[in-house]
C-alpha cells in the first residue's frame, strides 16, 4: 500500500500533507501521518534498487556469445515491427 502525499513548497521549507482523499475522517492514514516522524530521503531504505535489477539482466547476458546477442536484438526488432 502506498501513501499518497502532496508536498507544498513554501519560501522557507517544505511542508507535507495528505491528499484530500486520504484526509477523510476515520481513514487510518490520518493517524499514521500524524504519528510519523519525518525522515530525509537519503536516510530512507530504497524501495527499488536499480543496480540490483540491472545486474539481474546483465549477468546472464555476459555468458552468451556475440552472435547470440545480435540474433536476439534482430528478433526484438522484428517483434517491435510486427507489434506496431
Backbone torsions as a table, in degrees:
resi	resn	phi	psi	omega
1	UNK	NA	132.2	-178.1
2	UNK	-111.4	134.3	179.3
3	UNK	-82.4	130.5	177.1
4	UNK	-82.5	133.6	-178.8
5	UNK	-140.8	138.7	173.5
6	UNK	-109.3	140.2	179.2
7	UNK	-115.3	124.6	177.7
8	UNK	-100.8	128.4	178.6
9	UNK	-92.4	129.6	174.5
10	UNK	-116.7	170.7	-178.0
11	UNK	-68.5	-22.4	-175.8
12	UNK	-98.6	-48.4	-176.1
13	UNK	-156.2	175.1	179.9
14	UNK	-93.1	130.3	178.9
15	UNK	-117.7	127.0	179.8
16	UNK	-102.0	151.7	174.9
17	UNK	-152.7	157.0	177.2
18	UNK	-72.6	153.9	176.2
19	UNK	-67.0	164.2	-179.3
20	UNK	-57.2	-41.6	-179.2
21	UNK	-61.5	-37.8	-178.2
22	UNK	-79.3	-11.9	-179.1
23	UNK	-91.4	7.3	178.7
24	UNK	-60.4	132.5	-179.2
25	UNK	-54.3	137.8	179.9
26	UNK	89.0	-5.7	179.2
27	UNK	-72.8	131.2	-177.7
28	UNK	-59.9	-29.4	-177.0
29	UNK	-66.5	-25.6	177.7
30	UNK	-61.7	-47.5	179.1
31	UNK	-64.6	-43.3	-179.9
32	UNK	-62.0	-44.7	-178.0
33	UNK	-62.6	-43.0	-177.6
34	UNK	-69.3	-30.0	-178.0
35	UNK	-92.5	-10.9	-177.6
36	UNK	-75.8	145.2	175.4
37	UNK	-100.6	144.5	-179.5
38	UNK	-69.7	135.4	178.1
39	UNK	-127.9	124.1	178.9
40	UNK	-57.9	147.0	-177.8
41	UNK	-56.3	-37.1	-177.4
42	UNK	-67.2	-17.3	178.6
43	UNK	-98.8	-6.2	-179.5
44	UNK	-83.4	150.7	176.2
45	UNK	-70.0	139.0	179.6
46	UNK	-68.8	134.1	177.5
47	UNK	-81.9	-28.6	-178.6
48	UNK	-135.1	120.6	179.9
49	UNK	-99.4	97.8	-176.9
50	UNK	-63.9	-32.7	178.7
51	UNK	-65.2	-45.3	179.9
52	UNK	-62.5	-42.0	-179.7
53	UNK	-67.7	-37.9	177.8
54	UNK	-65.6	-38.5	178.0
55	UNK	-64.5	-34.3	177.3
56	UNK	-62.1	-32.8	-179.5
57	UNK	-84.6	-45.3	-172.9
58	UNK	-74.4	-34.8	-176.8
59	UNK	-59.7	-49.5	177.6
60	UNK	-63.9	-32.7	-179.8
61	UNK	-65.7	-25.1	-177.5
62	UNK	-66.7	-24.7	-176.9
63	UNK	-88.8	-12.6	-178.9
64	UNK	-83.2	150.7	177.7
65	UNK	-73.1	161.2	178.4
66	UNK	-60.9	-40.1	-179.7
67	UNK	-60.6	-43.0	179.6
68	UNK	-62.9	-43.5	-179.8
69	UNK	-63.2	-40.1	178.6
70	UNK	-63.7	-42.9	178.7
71	UNK	-63.3	-39.6	177.6
72	UNK	-61.5	-46.6	179.8
73	UNK	-61.7	-42.0	179.4
74	UNK	-62.9	-42.0	178.7
75	UNK	-63.3	-41.4	179.9
76	UNK	-66.6	-36.0	176.4
77	UNK	-62.9	-40.0	178.3
78	UNK	-65.1	-43.7	179.6
79	UNK	-61.8	-46.7	178.3
80	UNK	-59.7	-42.1	179.5
81	UNK	-61.9	-42.6	-178.8
82	UNK	-69.8	-30.3	-178.9
83	UNK	-80.7	-17.2	-178.2
84	UNK	-95.1	NA	NA
